[in-house]
Amino acid sequence: MSKKFVLVFSLIIVASMMLAACAKPAPTPAPAEPAAPAEPAAPAAATEADCAKPEVICIGLVTDVGEVDDKSFNQASWEGVVAGGKEVDAIVNYVETKDAKDYVANMQLFLDKGYDILVTVGFALGDATVEAAKANPDVKFIGVDQFQGEVVPNLAGLIFDEAKSGFLAGVLAGKLTKTKVVAAVLGTDLVPPVVNFNRGYVAGAKWVDPEINVISTYHPGGMDVAFTDPDWGATTARQAIGQKADVVFGAGGKTGNGALIEAASNEGLYCIGVDTDQWETVPEAHKCLVSSATKAISPSIVDLIKMAKDGSFPGGNYIGSSALAPFHDFEAIITQEIKDALDEGLKAYDANAITLPEK
């Protein structure tokens, strides 16, 4: 090996060592930040399939014969279930009854799925509701317009003094009539609440003036058609108007609605709705609809649903309030004299100073 080669090789080694000594050490990597904990997944919304779970509340409504949007009794009950369901964070659903023979089967649809609260609408479901409540003691039942002759702890019969609001409607009609003829177009007399509305109406009109003629007509059909026959209601109202009736009280679901709408097609007539403030549900009758004989169906159902959840559910009969609805566009014609008559009549009714007719 030549001296020249050794010298070059030595210089290369020395240069490499000097470069290595001058180089900066690689920085120590910073410790990694700990990973943020994963957000817990939002729980899946409960569905009807979860109704059997104890933490899920499910409320079912079974209508009487007729639709849930009948602008009257069934609709007010369903609205109460919807509002009550929001209060207690419940799943709500309904079944429309097409035939009276399906009452039991329709309730069973909800029971089989584990529903916690059942609301059944109307006098006709009374017996079937009692039997279902006795057979299912862990389920709460609300029977709208179902008087309870015995106390079943898990069944509340939601009832009202229909004669009271009917009486106020009669006083109003008696003060508004110019012909001294007023009419009532009614559902079947097989239903006590319908009869009580009319008893109060007749008594109220006669309390104002015993000479007032009240033309009261009950639907001649059975439970399956008496509340779903607006054509009959319109025809019956037309007949009464032909006999000089200038105030028409419609008390019979869609049948009564037909009477209200018929009255609205005539100039200078007044009409009175039933169950709920029908100004909100039957706009076709606005031309004549001075008020409605109401019962607090929706808010009473909400109250009972809340009591079912908090453990204070009342077995037996639960009495909701009855009153007249606001006068809306007719406020200007409700004179102080009429208001005084309504106040005086109410005091007389509450003092049991009013004698009601039998029917």
PyMOL commands that set and color helices and strands:
alter all, ss='L'
color gray80, all
select helices_A, chain A and resi 3-22+48-50+73-88+100-112+123-135+162-176+192-208+230-242+253-264+283-285+297-310+328-333+336-350
alter helices_A, ss='H'
color red, helices_A
select strands_A, chain A and resi 58-65+91-97+117-121+140-144+155-159+181-186+213-218+247-251+270-275+289-295+316-319+322-324
alter strands_A, ss='S'
color yellow, strands_A
deselect
rebuild
show_as cartoon
